[in-house]
Amino acid sequence: MDTSSITSRSGSPNKSDTIDGVMINIWNLAKEANIFELVFASSRMRGDYYIEEKEFIKALKVYKYLRTYCKIADDLEWEMIIAEQLGHMYGFIKHYTQAADMFRVVLKLAWVLQDANMEIKAYH
């Protein structure tokens, strides 16, 4: 990947921007290949990276995309997992109403999927 256009304020390549650029390229390739598992895995990797970097708004955008992607693929189990992650993201940025809404989604999906562990997590 050509990192010449990815620079920090000082003009040199920024590690965070470079990693982000690489992950975006992987995600774009996965999307072009139209393979659900690859798109999902690359998107989740990106969201997890943003969480580690405490860039919760960026993580939120990625996880919102992932939830929509799971809905389109009709994958209720992963939608439930992503909804839980969204609940946490909304909590981190102090959007408690949206966090509660996401945990209600987790609860409803846990009932549908009869997943007692996720049901308990939704009540936390």
PyMOL commands that set and color helices and strands:
alter all, ss='L'
color gray80, all
select helices_A, chain A and resi 15-33+36-52+56-73+76-92+96-113+116-123
alter helices_A, ss='H'
color red, helices_A
deselect
rebuild
show_as cartoon
